Each structure stands twice: as C-alpha cells, then as structure tokens.
Amino acid sequence: MHHVTLEVVGQDRGLPVLLVDLDTVAPHERVDAFQHALDQSVPNDVVHEGPAAGIRARLEGWRIGALDLVDARGTGFRVRRTEKHLRRLRERPIVSVTLQTRGTGRVELAGRQQLLGPDDISVLHEVSARTYGWSGTGSSQALMIDAGRLGLPVETVVEASCRCRSRRCARRARCWATPPTTTGRCR
C-alpha cells in the first residue's frame, strides 16, 4: 500500500510536488490508496464511478508563500463530508477556491446543488458538510487558504459559495430540471 499525504510542507519555491499517482498503484489497491490520500488532510467518504481497476487519479501540490495549490485529475468520483467527518478536522481549517478545468463537476452544499463546467469555480469551507466530485474524466485546480486569514465566519463563506457559479451551468441545471419545450429547447 502506498502511503501519501496531501500536506504540501516546505515547498515554498512554487515547484509542483507529486502527491499521488494511482497509475503507480496496483489496480486492486487504488480505492484504498485514494481514500488514504484524501484522509491525510480531511476525512471523507469517497465513491468512485467505475470499477477499482479503472480508477485513475493524479494529485500535485505546490506552495506559493502561505497559499497551497492542488491540481487534481482523474476518473469520476464523489467525495462526501458529513457532520461525523467534521469532528476530525485539522487544527487550522481551510477555504478552497476550486476551478473546474475539465469535465462536469458537482457540488452539493447547504442543501443546494451546483453543476460546474470548465472554467466554473466553487468556494468551499472545510468545516461545512458537502459533496464534491465530477463525472467521467475531469480535472480541477484549487487554491487553499487558511480560513483564519480570511477573517470570515463559516456561514458567510458557505453563503458566498452558494452564489458563486456561472450562468452557463445555471442554465444547464435548469434545463435538466424542467421539461423541454415542444421544440426540444430549454425554457
């Protein structure tokens, strides 16, 4: 079993560091390796779309000053953080600003669902219960900020995250939720 960590420590030169590459892990160990990698920073429930042998993921991280950045690429998955997980958070929680760069991302936060297409962003506070992931092959890039540096209450960040999405994805979600017109177009 490969043991990896998502902490980007001492990499203040802005150079990327490989955090995990599931292509280097035996197919039957990939589910556990991915779960272990994510649990090193924050515990989550992880569900993969495909069979274990087909799971792919590559995570790279780097630090610029006090900011951590992560580039994630791989096959479809869903990461769910519940109230149970929130009891085991790290000492200094983070807020992530994530850019969906490929695929269709999905976020559920505060009872609201959002679809994320390429170039859409989501803002997530680590201490909020939520679901995040993407379908098919996808990728994202995240900027992670120490929540204490923002000086904002969790509720403010959660409310802002619910407002942070593009019109294109909002229209797509509305099309999926409502029946098409007689011409087959979205209302």
Disulfide bonds with the S-S distance in Angstrom:
Cys175-Cys186 2.14
